[in-house]
Amino acid sequence: MTDTSTTHETILKIDGLRKTFGPVTAVDGVSLDIRKNEFFALLGPSGCGKTTLLRMLAGFEAPSGGRILLEGTDIAPLPPEKRPLNLMFQSYALFPHMTVAKNLAYGLEMDRLPKAEISRRVEEIMGVTDLGQYADRKPDQLSGGQKQRVALARALVKRPKVLLLDEPLGALDKKLRERMQLELKRLQHEVGITFIIVTHDQEEALVMANRMAILKDGKLLQCGSPEEVYETPSDRFVANFIGVMNFIDGTVGQDGSFATDGISVKLSTEIRGPATLAIRPENIMVSAGGTGIAGKIVDMAYHGLDRVLHVKVAASQTPLQVRVSANAAVPHSVGDPIHITIDPDRTRLFKN
């Protein structure tokens, strides 16, 4: 298998895809262009439609409307076994009575490939996924991470054009999950196959994806790179869903200045009237010399490399979260007075 870089060539076009269950609309006119060799994440809260969308791509749900174009061909009418896509489930669904090698070979045997070709492909994918030493073991002799790799290898050995992954790391503990996130990204880059992953875990999507789509109530809210979605969220929901965001309600005057109790920030914006200012904890600075917005530390959390200070200010009913270096020479005890400043260029503004 070869190392293939992401291109801008579309391999899968989702065009106005809809799915209704009686009066409930699970997926509501979603359109996406997914590129060759990219790691794409479908992200959103429970019930947002991401798994239903994935099941329509796999062929396990019939669309109520719209098209699924794989390299220009509409595959929506095709049954799952006729689609050059593979779906890897969270449960892994390994055959307990078969060895790792037999689990990997099973799908190829069902496709009636020659034995020599099956052996070659199985050996190749075991090398890529570092499973060679486990070839003769059965699933109950494997750890959770090893089972995850077997399930992934079994999906990859059939060489699908697109691999669909439904919460593939959900059954793993935190440390193993973090390690497997990087492993999945490495494998995707090495095999050069488009991966589409469904997850509700924002950190997982930020770590692994080249691009991500945020869904809510069956609708697509935003699609972009992790940096684009994190730094320039399209609306308040996305801003709140991806990472930690502080929100301050106020009013934008005719001169473009956002103002509320004790805070005035000059912005370049067309918005006027009631609005919400959004700013990440790492973009709020602790000011020197007692200048800036006055507040008081009401709580704090130590994270090793940094501290998160919860600062009560007059402008917000909810304390603002401020991220500072653990070694920063700033007040960091509950009850301490503190002053903060806001960089207008690192904020987002949403009209109320």
GUPA-137220 format. One record per residue (C-alpha): x negated, y, z; chain. Coordinates in nm, 4 decimals. Layout:
+----------+----------+----------+-------+
!       px !       py !       pz ! chain !
+----------+----------+----------+-------+
!        X !        Y !        Z !     A !
...
+----------+----------+----------+-------+
***
This chain:
+----------+----------+----------+-------+
!       px !       py !       pz ! chain !
+----------+----------+----------+-------+
!   0.0000 !   0.0000 !   0.0000 !     A !
!  -0.1205 !   0.3485 !  -0.0810 !     A !
!  -0.1401 !   0.6793 !   0.0987 !     A !
!   0.1160 !   0.9009 !  -0.0743 !     A !
!   0.1767 !   1.2664 !   0.0074 !     A !
!   0.5184 !   1.4281 !   0.0269 !     A !
!   0.6301 !   1.5865 !  -0.3008 !     A !
!   0.9136 !   1.8273 !  -0.3792 !     A !
!   1.0709 !   1.5748 !  -0.6171 !     A !
!   1.4196 !   1.4741 !  -0.5017 !     A !
!   1.4751 !   1.1015 !  -0.4599 !     A !
!   1.8149 !   1.1093 !  -0.2844 !     A !
!   2.0816 !   1.3709 !  -0.3482 !     A !
!   2.3786 !   1.3835 !  -0.1125 !     A !
!   2.6465 !   1.5854 !  -0.2887 !     A !
!   2.9537 !   1.7062 !  -0.0976 !     A !
!   2.9778 !   1.3828 !   0.1023 !     A !
!   3.2934 !   1.3420 !   0.3111 !     A !
!   3.4296 !   1.0724 !   0.5415 !     A !
!   3.7650 !   1.0765 !   0.7154 !     A !
!   3.9130 !   0.8286 !   0.9601 !     A !
!   4.2846 !   0.9082 !   0.9518 !     A !
!   4.3211 !   1.2683 !   1.0733 !     A !
!   3.9568 !   1.2847 !   1.1906 !     A !
!   3.6897 !   1.4224 !   0.9578 !     A !
!   3.3583 !   1.2639 !   1.0600 !     A !
!   3.1479 !   1.4040 !   0.7745 !     A !
!   3.2677 !   1.7258 !   0.6123 !     A !
!   3.1210 !   1.8074 !   0.2718 !     A !
!   2.7516 !   1.7553 !   0.3519 !     A !
!   2.5044 !   1.8258 !   0.0696 !     A !
!   2.1307 !   1.7514 !   0.1033 !     A !
!   1.8343 !   1.6945 !  -0.1273 !     A !
!   1.5878 !   1.4477 !   0.0267 !     A !
!   1.2416 !   1.4319 !  -0.1280 !     A !
!   1.0179 !   1.1446 !  -0.2255 !     A !
!   0.7857 !   1.0211 !   0.0477 !     A !
!   0.9149 !   1.2536 !   0.3167 !     A !
!   1.0174 !   1.1804 !   0.6748 !     A !
!   1.3644 !   1.3313 !   0.7076 !     A !
!   1.5613 !   1.3542 !   1.0335 !     A !
!   1.9380 !   1.3755 !   1.0799 !     A !
!   1.9831 !   1.5414 !   1.4159 !     A !
!   2.2768 !   1.6453 !   1.6286 !     A !
!   2.4808 !   1.5711 !   1.9404 !     A !
!   2.6902 !   1.2576 !   1.9840 !     A !
!   2.9882 !   1.2581 !   1.7494 !     A !
!   2.8349 !   1.5033 !   1.5014 !     A !
!   2.8603 !   1.2568 !   1.2079 !     A !
!   2.4933 !   1.1644 !   1.1651 !     A !
!   2.5380 !   0.7871 !   1.2085 !     A !
!   2.8470 !   0.7859 !   0.9840 !     A !
!   2.6418 !   0.9669 !   0.7200 !     A !
!   2.3636 !   0.7090 !   0.7515 !     A !
!   2.6129 !   0.4212 !   0.7233 !     A !
!   2.7525 !   0.5725 !   0.4028 !     A !
!   2.4001 !   0.5888 !   0.2604 !     A !
!   2.3488 !   0.2221 !   0.3533 !     A !
!   2.6844 !   0.1177 !   0.2054 !     A !
!   2.8539 !   0.0108 !   0.5290 !     A !
!   3.1090 !   0.2935 !   0.5061 !     A !
!   3.2843 !   0.4032 !   0.1869 !     A !
!   3.2823 !   0.7826 !   0.1296 !     A !
!   3.6158 !   0.9636 !   0.1205 !     A !
!   3.4616 !   1.2051 !  -0.1280 !     A !
!   3.1334 !   1.3199 !  -0.2763 !     A !
!   2.8388 !   1.1399 !  -0.4341 !     A !
!   2.5174 !   0.9646 !  -0.3284 !     A !
!   2.2630 !   0.9926 !  -0.6080 !     A !
!   1.9471 !   0.7822 !  -0.5855 !     A !
!   1.7049 !   0.8980 !  -0.8539 !     A !
!   2.0029 !   1.0347 !  -1.0468 !     A !
!   2.2252 !   0.7237 !  -1.0220 !     A !
!   2.5414 !   0.7326 !  -0.8083 !     A !
!   2.5082 !   0.4388 !  -0.5684 !     A !
!   2.8252 !   0.5121 !  -0.3675 !     A !
!   3.0223 !   0.2365 !  -0.5476 !     A !
!   2.7492 !  -0.0259 !  -0.4851 !     A !
!   2.7668 !  -0.2755 !  -0.1949 !     A !
!   2.4811 !  -0.2670 !   0.0610 !     A !
!   2.2948 !  -0.5642 !  -0.0868 !     A !
!   2.2809 !  -0.3949 !  -0.4276 !     A !
!   2.1243 !  -0.0734 !  -0.3000 !     A !
!   1.7443 !  -0.0270 !  -0.2980 !     A !
!   1.7659 !   0.1001 !   0.0593 !     A !
!   1.7090 !  -0.0795 !   0.3888 !     A !
!   1.8635 !   0.0024 !   0.7264 !     A !
!   1.6741 !  -0.0650 !   1.0477 !     A !
!   1.9010 !  -0.0837 !   1.3521 !     A !
!   1.8191 !   0.0173 !   1.7085 !     A !
!   1.8781 !  -0.3406 !   1.8273 !     A !
!   1.6089 !  -0.4751 !   1.5844 !     A !
!   1.8259 !  -0.7899 !   1.5232 !     A !
!   1.5311 !  -1.0286 !   1.4960 !     A !
!   1.5963 !  -1.3998 !   1.4520 !     A !
!   1.4994 !  -1.5501 !   1.7923 !     A !
!   1.4241 !  -1.8985 !   1.6555 !     A !
!   1.1831 !  -1.7720 !   1.3872 !     A !
!   0.8212 !  -1.6656 !   1.4187 !     A !
!   0.7153 !  -1.3134 !   1.3262 !     A !
!   0.5924 !  -1.4343 !   0.9869 !     A !
!   0.9224 !  -1.6164 !   0.9211 !     A !
!   1.1230 !  -1.3092 !   1.0248 !     A !
!   0.9286 !  -1.1016 !   0.7752 !     A !
!   0.9652 !  -1.3571 !   0.4964 !     A !
!   1.3382 !  -1.4211 !   0.5421 !     A !
!   1.4700 !  -1.1331 !   0.3309 !     A !
!   1.2273 !  -1.2074 !   0.0495 !     A !
!   1.3297 !  -1.5728 !   0.0531 !     A !
!   1.6957 !  -1.4656 !   0.0214 !     A !
!   1.5895 !  -1.2647 !  -0.2853 !     A !
!   1.4369 !  -1.5869 !  -0.4242 !     A !
!   1.0901 !  -1.4405 !  -0.4762 !     A !
!   0.8088 !  -1.6846 !  -0.5585 !     A !
!   0.6370 !  -1.8304 !  -0.2518 !     A !
!   0.3016 !  -1.6823 !  -0.3477 !     A !
!   0.4553 !  -1.3342 !  -0.3750 !     A !
!   0.6286 !  -1.3769 !  -0.0386 !     A !
!   0.3054 !  -1.4825 !   0.1314 !     A !
!   0.1155 !  -1.1929 !  -0.0255 !     A !
!   0.3719 !  -0.9324 !   0.0819 !     A !
!   0.4044 !  -1.0711 !   0.4349 !     A !
!   0.0280 !  -1.0737 !   0.4831 !     A !
!   0.0020 !  -0.7203 !   0.3458 !     A !
!   0.2719 !  -0.5734 !   0.5704 !     A !
!   0.1347 !  -0.7517 !   0.8778 !     A !
!  -0.1972 !  -0.5826 !   0.8080 !     A !
!  -0.0393 !  -0.2372 !   0.7747 !     A !
!   0.1645 !  -0.2783 !   1.0943 !     A !
!  -0.1133 !  -0.4548 !   1.2874 !     A !
!   0.0964 !  -0.7696 !   1.3458 !     A !
!  -0.1418 !  -1.0360 !   1.2128 !     A !
!  -0.2318 !  -1.1661 !   1.5593 !     A !
!   0.1377 !  -1.2183 !   1.6370 !     A !
!   0.2323 !  -1.4049 !   1.3176 !     A !
!   0.3097 !  -1.7321 !   1.4991 !     A !
!   0.4873 !  -1.5828 !   1.7988 !     A !
!   0.8637 !  -1.5712 !   1.8425 !     A !
!   1.0493 !  -1.2518 !   1.9454 !     A !
!   1.0817 !  -1.3532 !   2.3124 !     A !
!   0.7000 !  -1.3628 !   2.3304 !     A !
!   0.6683 !  -0.9997 !   2.2180 !     A !
!   0.6817 !  -0.6668 !   2.4008 !     A !
!   0.9371 !  -0.3998 !   2.3132 !     A !
!   0.6872 !  -0.2088 !   2.1006 !     A !
!   0.5822 !  -0.5240 !   1.9154 !     A !
!   0.9458 !  -0.6123 !   1.8412 !     A !
!   0.9963 !  -0.2608 !   1.7087 !     A !
!   0.7023 !  -0.3042 !   1.4725 !     A !
!   0.8326 !  -0.6425 !   1.3520 !     A !
!   1.1729 !  -0.4909 !   1.2759 !     A !
!   1.0056 !  -0.2064 !   1.0887 !     A !
!   0.7781 !  -0.4446 !   0.8974 !     A !
!   1.0750 !  -0.6613 !   0.8018 !     A !
!   1.2473 !  -0.3559 !   0.6540 !     A !
!   0.9336 !  -0.2358 !   0.4740 !     A !
!   0.8337 !  -0.5730 !   0.3262 !     A !
!   1.1250 !  -0.5505 !   0.0804 !     A !
!   0.9805 !  -0.2240 !  -0.0501 !     A !
!   1.2953 !  -0.0141 !  -0.0424 !     A !
!   1.2934 !   0.3249 !  -0.2107 !     A !
!   1.4411 !   0.4718 !   0.1070 !     A !
!   1.4263 !   0.3326 !   0.4610 !     A !
!   1.7118 !   0.4295 !   0.6940 !     A !
!   1.6443 !   0.4197 !   1.0686 !     A !
!   1.9278 !   0.4430 !   1.3227 !     A !
!   1.7838 !   0.5494 !   1.6623 !     A !
!   1.4935 !   0.3029 !   1.6120 !     A !
!   1.3123 !   0.3993 !   1.9339 !     A !
!   1.6123 !   0.4279 !   2.1640 !     A !
!   1.5435 !   0.1010 !   2.3481 !     A !
!   1.1837 !   0.1890 !   2.4398 !     A !
!   1.0586 !   0.3515 !   2.7604 !     A !
!   0.9279 !   0.7094 !   2.7443 !     A !
!   0.5537 !   0.6420 !   2.7070 !     A !
!   0.5989 !   0.3668 !   2.4503 !     A !
!   0.8531 !   0.5785 !   2.2664 !     A !
!   0.6043 !   0.8653 !   2.2372 !     A !
!   0.3337 !   0.6299 !   2.1110 !     A !
!   0.5676 !   0.4699 !   1.8573 !     A !
!   0.6756 !   0.8127 !   1.7265 !     A !
!   0.3196 !   0.8720 !   1.6078 !     A !
!   0.2934 !   0.5108 !   1.4865 !     A !
!   0.6088 !   0.5478 !   1.2765 !     A !
!   0.4795 !   0.8706 !   1.1267 !     A !
!   0.1466 !   0.7064 !   1.0430 !     A !
!   0.3141 !   0.4051 !   0.8818 !     A !
!   0.5490 !   0.6229 !   0.6774 !     A !
!   0.2559 !   0.8244 !   0.5466 !     A !
!   0.0583 !   0.5088 !   0.4665 !     A !
!   0.3310 !   0.3151 !   0.2841 !     A !
!   0.4610 !   0.6167 !   0.0923 !     A !
!   0.8336 !   0.5433 !   0.1353 !     A !
!   1.1017 !   0.8007 !   0.2147 !     A !
!   1.2206 !   0.7602 !   0.5748 !     A !
!   1.5556 !   0.8965 !   0.6957 !     A !
!   1.5935 !   0.8740 !   1.0717 !     A !
!   1.9029 !   0.9406 !   1.2814 !     A !
!   1.8284 !   1.0648 !   1.6304 !     A !
!   1.9828 !   1.2809 !   1.9001 !     A !
!   1.6351 !   1.3410 !   2.0458 !     A !
!   1.5140 !   1.6847 !   1.9365 !     A !
!   1.1544 !   1.6232 !   2.0468 !     A !
!   1.1458 !   1.3027 !   1.8445 !     A !
!   1.2577 !   1.4887 !   1.5331 !     A !
!   1.0101 !   1.7724 !   1.5900 !     A !
!   0.7205 !   1.5253 !   1.6236 !     A !
!   0.7998 !   1.3013 !   1.3269 !     A !
!   0.9969 !   1.4856 !   1.0607 !     A !
!   0.8752 !   1.6819 !   0.7600 !     A !
!   1.2246 !   1.8316 !   0.7461 !     A !
!   1.5388 !   1.7992 !   0.9533 !     A !
!   1.9113 !   1.8588 !   0.9145 !     A !
!   2.1204 !   1.9747 !   1.2103 !     A !
!   2.4802 !   1.8520 !   1.2112 !     A !
!   2.7765 !   1.9551 !   1.4257 !     A !
!   3.1362 !   1.8354 !   1.3939 !     A !
!   3.0525 !   1.6723 !   1.0616 !     A !
!   2.9153 !   1.9905 !   0.9071 !     A !
!   2.5592 !   2.0766 !   0.8075 !     A !
!   2.4406 !   2.3801 !   1.0033 !     A !
!   2.0769 !   2.4077 !   0.8949 !     A !
!   1.8107 !   2.2180 !   0.7012 !     A !
!   1.4403 !   2.2999 !   0.7095 !     A !
!   1.1009 !   2.2117 !   0.8482 !     A !
!   1.0698 !   2.1677 !   1.2265 !     A !
!   0.8899 !   2.5037 !   1.2397 !     A !
!   1.1648 !   2.6799 !   1.0431 !     A !
!   1.4460 !   2.5356 !   1.2532 !     A !
!   1.2642 !   2.6039 !   1.5812 !     A !
!   1.1444 !   2.9557 !   1.4979 !     A !
!   1.4409 !   3.0789 !   1.2895 !     A !
!   1.7563 !   2.8903 !   1.3951 !     A !
!   2.0580 !   2.9710 !   1.1800 !     A !
!   2.3022 !   3.0219 !   1.4661 !     A !
!   2.3374 !   3.0079 !   1.8418 !     A !
!   2.4229 !   2.6370 !   1.8448 !     A !
!   2.1036 !   2.5398 !   1.6598 !     A !
!   1.8988 !   2.7765 !   1.8762 !     A !
!   2.0335 !   2.6129 !   2.1905 !     A !
!   2.0111 !   2.2560 !   2.0581 !     A !
!   1.6470 !   2.2672 !   1.9421 !     A !
!   1.4113 !   2.3359 !   2.2305 !     A !
!   1.4800 !   2.5747 !   2.5172 !     A !
!   1.6242 !   2.9168 !   2.4399 !     A !
!   1.7132 !   3.2156 !   2.6572 !     A !
!   2.0255 !   3.4115 !   2.5631 !     A !
!   2.0975 !   3.7704 !   2.6655 !     A !
!   2.4316 !   3.9322 !   2.5769 !     A !
!   2.4379 !   4.2998 !   2.4869 !     A !
!   2.5194 !   4.5537 !   2.2165 !     A !
!   2.3330 !   4.6728 !   1.9077 !     A !
!   2.3644 !   5.0477 !   1.8538 !     A !
!   2.3676 !   5.2389 !   1.5272 !     A !
!   1.9868 !   5.2749 !   1.5419 !     A !
!   1.9396 !   4.8966 !   1.5571 !     A !
!   1.8438 !   4.8906 !   1.9242 !     A !
!   1.9709 !   4.6011 !   2.1350 !     A !
!   2.0663 !   4.7219 !   2.4809 !     A !
!   2.2089 !   4.5792 !   2.7999 !     A !
!   2.1575 !   4.6263 !   3.1719 !     A !
!   1.7891 !   4.7145 !   3.2188 !     A !
!   1.6820 !   4.5981 !   2.8713 !     A !
!   1.6385 !   4.7927 !   2.5471 !     A !
!   1.4741 !   4.6297 !   2.2435 !     A !
!   1.4273 !   4.8048 !   1.9089 !     A !
!   1.5092 !   4.5596 !   1.6280 !     A !
!   1.5189 !   4.5587 !   1.2494 !     A !
!   1.8708 !   4.4279 !   1.1922 !     A !
!   2.1913 !   4.4990 !   1.0040 !     A !
!   2.3975 !   4.3710 !   1.2974 !     A !
!   2.5931 !   4.6294 !   1.4936 !     A !
!   2.8115 !   4.5925 !   1.8003 !     A !
!   2.8299 !   4.2995 !   2.0487 !     A !
!   2.5457 !   4.0516 !   1.9963 !     A !
!   2.3277 !   3.7944 !   2.1692 !     A !
!   1.9489 !   3.8219 !   2.1837 !     A !
!   1.7711 !   3.4839 !   2.1817 !     A !
!   1.4093 !   3.4289 !   2.2840 !     A !
!   1.1984 !   3.1223 !   2.3606 !     A !
!   1.0333 !   3.0889 !   2.7055 !     A !
!   0.6840 !   3.0983 !   2.5516 !     A !
!   0.7633 !   3.4318 !   2.3817 !     A !
!   0.8413 !   3.6166 !   2.7053 !     A !
!   0.5302 !   3.7713 !   2.8518 !     A !
!   0.4498 !   3.8551 !   3.2102 !     A !
!   0.3459 !   4.2198 !   3.2001 !     A !
!   0.0509 !   4.3696 !   3.3811 !     A !
!   0.0685 !   4.6594 !   3.6238 !     A !
!   0.4306 !   4.6191 !   3.7182 !     A !
!   0.5682 !   4.7497 !   3.3876 !     A !
!   0.8493 !   4.5985 !   3.1861 !     A !
!   1.1740 !   4.4369 !   3.2941 !     A !
!   1.1963 !   4.3863 !   3.6705 !     A !
!   1.2989 !   4.0466 !   3.7997 !     A !
!   1.2524 !   3.7909 !   4.0722 !     A !
!   1.1372 !   3.4285 !   4.0546 !     A !
!   1.4230 !   3.2081 !   4.1760 !     A !
!   1.2780 !   2.8716 !   4.0768 !     A !
!   0.9743 !   2.7199 !   3.9064 !     A !
!   0.8545 !   2.3939 !   3.7548 !     A !
!   0.4951 !   2.2768 !   3.7174 !     A !
!   0.4213 !   2.0856 !   3.3938 !     A !
!   0.0473 !   2.0344 !   3.4191 !     A !
!  -0.0775 !   2.2650 !   3.1430 !     A !
!   0.1860 !   2.5265 !   3.2134 !     A !
!   0.4527 !   2.6463 !   3.4521 !     A !
!   0.8108 !   2.7413 !   3.3727 !     A !
!   0.9290 !   3.0315 !   3.5850 !     A !
!   1.3018 !   3.0912 !   3.6282 !     A !
!   1.3346 !   3.4676 !   3.6517 !     A !
!   1.6523 !   3.6472 !   3.7589 !     A !
!   1.7030 !   3.9806 !   3.5833 !     A !
!   1.9972 !   4.2184 !   3.5952 !     A !
!   2.0773 !   4.1689 !   3.2254 !     A !
!   2.1530 !   3.7974 !   3.2463 !     A !
!   2.3778 !   3.5907 !   3.4715 !     A !
!   2.1533 !   3.2909 !   3.4018 !     A !
!   1.7861 !   3.3140 !   3.5051 !     A !
!   1.5483 !   3.3483 !   3.2109 !     A !
!   1.2939 !   3.0720 !   3.1589 !     A !
!   0.9387 !   3.2031 !   3.1122 !     A !
!   0.6542 !   2.9685 !   3.0154 !     A !
!   0.3064 !   3.0646 !   3.1380 !     A !
!  -0.0276 !   2.8888 !   3.1622 !     A !
!  -0.0696 !   2.6920 !   3.4838 !     A !
!  -0.3878 !   2.8905 !   3.5479 !     A !
!  -0.2409 !   3.2327 !   3.4712 !     A !
!  -0.3006 !   3.4924 !   3.7406 !     A !
!   0.0678 !   3.5782 !   3.7835 !     A !
!   0.3157 !   3.5418 !   4.0684 !     A !
!   0.4423 !   3.1870 !   4.0759 !     A !
!   0.6172 !   3.1420 !   4.4080 !     A !
!   0.9929 !   3.1437 !   4.4571 !     A !
!   1.1001 !   3.4865 !   4.5805 !     A !
!   0.8093 !   3.6765 !   4.4216 !     A !
!   0.8953 !   3.9929 !   4.2256 !     A !
!   0.7790 !   3.9872 !   3.8634 !     A !
!   0.7920 !   4.2007 !   3.5489 !     A !
!   0.8369 !   4.0624 !   3.1992 !     A !
!   0.8244 !   4.2021 !   2.8463 !     A !
!   0.9971 !   4.0844 !   2.5291 !     A !
!   0.8303 !   4.0964 !   2.1858 !     A !
!   1.1029 !   4.2083 !   1.9398 !     A !
!   0.9318 !   4.0229 !   1.6545 !     A !
!   0.9699 !   3.6882 !   1.8352 !     A !
!   1.3445 !   3.7158 !   1.8997 !     A !
!   1.6578 !   3.6094 !   1.7101 !     A !
!   1.9823 !   3.8042 !   1.7134 !     A !
!   2.3281 !   3.6507 !   1.6744 !     A !
!   2.6448 !   3.8532 !   1.6280 !     A !
!   2.9162 !   3.7818 !   1.8847 !     A !
+----------+----------+----------+-------+
***
